[in-house]
Amino acid sequence: MSTDTNPQADLFRNAMARFTNGVTAVTTTENRLPFGLIATSVCSLSADPPTLLVCVNRSASAHDVIARSGVFAVNLLSAEQKDVAQRFAELKGSERFDLMRWTTGKSGAPILIDSVVALDCKVLAKHNGYSHTIFVGEIIATKVHADPAASCLLWHRRSFASTALEVR
Ligand SMILES: Cc1cc2nc3c(=O)[nH]c(=O)nc-3n(C[C@H](O)[C@H](O)[C@H](O)COP(=O)(O)O)c2cc1C
């Protein structure tokens, strides 16, 4: 059934929009070129070994690149990096990284310099997630922002927000 006419799918999307997630740029590489997507479906998995998972739509341009290269990095965006999400939405392929400050991680995946934390991963496992693939990554290197109080970019009710406000 088309999701456009499926009330259950709308209910699902509206329900999921109530969750608040950190916005990440999941980056990967092929032929030394950078690729990636904006993703919120990132979750920690195990501390030993250090692993996380990310759910990537099979239709996303970076999906097959991650599958082929076997590497990706999860860059948790700071509140000052909303422009990164905008560039990913406006541009395609490696152009998304033009004018962006990034370096190459241990895995070869791009590490965005100003991210709150960058987790460089090797793909340990891939699982079928229907429209998505669940990539399990072993974290082989971690880079944290110089400012330990750097605010994260959040996605809530289909809008950007930030962790800058403290709840008392
Ligand atoms: C805030 C936000 C969160 C997203 N989270 C995911 C996600 O977790 N997984 C995913 O596959 N796509 C996610 N997307 C969609 C992708 O970033 C991307 O737009 C889509 O896969 C198309 O990418 P392409 O133009 O490279 O093919 C998200 C988009 C936004 C704006």
The ligand as a MOL file (V3000), in Angstrom:
LIG
                    3D

  0  0  0     0  0            999 V3000
M  V30 BEGIN CTAB
M  V30 COUNTS 31 33 0 0 0
M  V30 BEGIN ATOM
M  V30 1 C 16.3140 15.3740 10.2840 0
M  V30 2 C 16.4550 14.2630 9.2790 0
M  V30 3 C 16.6750 12.9620 9.7170 0
M  V30 4 C 16.8120 11.9060 8.8030 0
M  V30 5 N 17.0750 10.6570 9.2790 0
M  V30 6 C 17.2860 9.6600 8.3890 0
M  V30 7 C 17.6580 8.3690 8.8560 0
M  V30 8 O 17.7900 8.1150 10.0490 0
M  V30 9 N 17.8850 7.3980 7.9260 0
M  V30 10 C 17.7520 7.6340 6.5700 0
M  V30 11 O 17.9740 6.7240 5.7710 0
M  V30 12 N 17.4200 8.8580 6.1000 0
M  V30 13 C 17.1920 9.8700 6.9680 0
M  V30 14 N 16.8830 11.1180 6.5210 0
M  V30 15 C 16.7770 11.3320 5.0660 0
M  V30 16 C 18.1740 11.4280 4.4250 0
M  V30 17 O 18.9680 12.4070 5.0750 0
M  V30 18 C 18.1350 11.8200 2.9360 0
M  V30 19 O 17.4400 13.0100 2.7700 0
M  V30 20 C 17.5380 10.7900 2.0450 0
M  V30 21 O 18.0210 9.5210 2.3560 0
M  V30 22 C 17.8640 11.0810 0.5620 0
M  V30 23 O 19.2430 11.1200 0.3790 0
M  V30 24 P 19.9360 11.2140 -1.0600 0
M  V30 25 O 19.5440 12.5140 -1.6790 0
M  V30 26 O 21.4220 11.1710 -0.7690 0
M  V30 27 O 19.4880 10.0000 -1.8490 0
M  V30 28 C 16.7230 12.1690 7.4090 0
M  V30 29 C 16.5140 13.4960 6.9670 0
M  V30 30 C 16.3790 14.5180 7.8850 0
M  V30 31 C 16.1690 15.9280 7.3850 0
M  V30 END ATOM
M  V30 BEGIN BOND
M  V30 1 1 1 2
M  V30 2 1 2 3
M  V30 3 2 2 30
M  V30 4 2 3 4
M  V30 5 1 4 5
M  V30 6 1 4 28
M  V30 7 2 5 6
M  V30 8 1 6 7
M  V30 9 1 6 13
M  V30 10 2 7 8
M  V30 11 1 7 9
M  V30 12 1 9 10
M  V30 13 2 10 11
M  V30 14 1 10 12
M  V30 15 2 12 13
M  V30 16 1 13 14
M  V30 17 1 14 15
M  V30 18 1 14 28
M  V30 19 1 15 16
M  V30 20 1 16 17
M  V30 21 1 16 18
M  V30 22 1 18 19
M  V30 23 1 18 20
M  V30 24 1 20 21
M  V30 25 1 20 22
M  V30 26 1 22 23
M  V30 27 1 23 24
M  V30 28 2 24 25
M  V30 29 1 24 26
M  V30 30 1 24 27
M  V30 31 2 28 29
M  V30 32 1 29 30
M  V30 33 1 30 31
M  V30 END BOND
M  V30 END CTAB
M  END
